[in-house]
Amino acid sequence: MARTRARGAGGALGWEHLAAPDLRGRTVVVTGASDGIGREVALHLARWGARLVLPVRNRAKAEVVRSRLLRKTAVAGADAVRLVDLDLADLGSVRRAVEEIGVLLEGDRADLVSVAGVVSPRRQETVDGFELLLGVNALAPMLLVESLLPVVHERVVLVTSHAHTAGRFDPADPHFRRTRWTLPRACSRAKLTAMQWGLDLGARMPPGTQVQLTHPGWVVTNLQNASGDARLDRLVTTASRPLAMTATEGAAAVLFSLTQPLPPGSYVGPDGWQHLRGRPTLIRRSAAALNAEQAARTVAWVRREVGLDADGPTSG
Ligand SMILES: NC(=O)c1ccc[n+]([C@@H]2O[C@H](COP(=O)([O-])OP(=O)(O)OC[C@H]3O[C@@H](n4cnc5c(N)ncnc54)[C@H](OP(=O)(O)O)[C@@H]3O)[C@@H](O)[C@H]2O)c1
């Protein structure tokens, strides 16, 4: 998508040997930019000259990020970085965000990067009664992105996870209402759902546009704070820090997926052992994530669940 200019936007992306993208004149919508990997993605995009629209859950926290981005951006004016309220745990909020983004774009087009995600120490539900991880990591992003397809400039990047390889979608009990909830099961199911959606969406994208899927790797962020016990979380973070990647390194694969020439529908992640760390490269996804028939069934269910089809939401 990008013209190229001088290299070196700084940071530790692992692909500084490639020219830095020139995103002047482009607008990118990035979710999850208030923290972690998404914040680093936004920072690089701002340096590379993109205008940003950032749908965020925590406005106060995001205003701090916005101020920092405005200091770094290559774009003049306060509207170089704009915030939109978005709570992915509430489909009403997603619908309002879609409207607001449409208004902000003023007929312009944008690339979309879906980074926001959540973990939880116990089973919780969204406002709409979805299992939280499935709702926030897959169902709500699907409503957001599919509703914004008419304004996509060239790319949609979906941040998923290699955890999807352990995932199993259970059509009889997708929200773990009857079957036992565990964090690994819920996380892998949510990410497999997002991978299957990405596969299905890739075949439906408007001409000239494409979907890319990204696994950022093992990255020290707030996501490690998942145990529900602050002391244990601190211990896990301290132990992970020397082994896992920084948020900047985690952003590398996402930025690579957005800006580098890639076959449509690629799955990008770190090239190291088990794809935990390393430089971005094309990696293999699970057989389930490549099963087009299964993906179509999953997507048909999600579409009904989030009300993307005329017959409206159902309950799983
Ligand atoms: N870290 C890893 O090792 C790793 C590995 C594989 C995949 N990933 C994926 O990478 C993505 C980014 O994660 P991260 O590691 O950067 O985690 P993070 O630091 O916890 O950031 C998560 C972002 O998502 C936002 N978010 C959470 N719930 C939301 C909601 N209901 N509505 C709107 N926004 C919401 C958060 O907003 P607030 O600031 O309001 O909390 C934050 O901006 C996720 O999709 C995650 O699954 C991460």
The ligand as an ORCA input file, in Angstrom:
! r2SCAN-3c Opt
* xyz 0 1
  N       0.666     -9.754     24.237
  C       0.782    -10.923     23.640
  O       1.659    -11.749     23.994
  C      -0.149    -11.290     22.517
  C       0.014    -12.525     21.884
  C      -0.857    -12.884     20.850
  C      -1.855    -12.008     20.460
  N      -1.994    -10.817     21.107
  C      -3.093     -9.934     20.666
  O      -2.610     -8.614     20.485
  C      -3.694     -7.688     20.678
  C      -3.235     -6.534     21.550
  O      -2.973     -7.013     22.844
  P      -1.892     -6.370     23.829
  O      -0.948     -7.453     24.165
  O      -1.389     -5.090     23.292
  O      -2.817     -6.122     25.124
  P      -3.105     -4.822     25.990
  O      -1.862     -4.097     26.326
  O      -3.951     -5.328     27.111
  O      -3.968     -3.895     25.024
  C      -5.276     -4.257     24.701
  C      -5.956     -3.092     24.017
  O      -7.301     -3.496     23.721
  C      -8.189     -2.545     24.303
  N      -9.441     -3.157     24.741
  C      -9.613     -4.152     25.635
  N     -10.924     -4.389     25.809
  C     -11.591     -3.514     25.017
  C     -12.963     -3.248     24.781
  N     -13.951     -3.915     25.416
  N     -13.301     -2.297     23.883
  C     -12.340     -1.577     23.250
  N     -11.019     -1.770     23.448
  C     -10.651     -2.733     24.322
  C      -7.439     -2.007     25.514
  O      -8.024     -0.788     25.920
  P      -7.822     -0.199     27.430
  O      -6.605      0.645     27.365
  O      -9.074      0.558     27.660
  O      -7.660     -1.378     28.337
  C      -6.050     -1.862     24.926
  O      -5.942     -0.703     24.152
  C      -4.847     -8.496     21.264
  O      -5.780     -8.787     20.245
  C      -4.172     -9.770     21.735
  O      -5.031    -10.888     21.774
  C      -1.170    -10.425     22.120
*
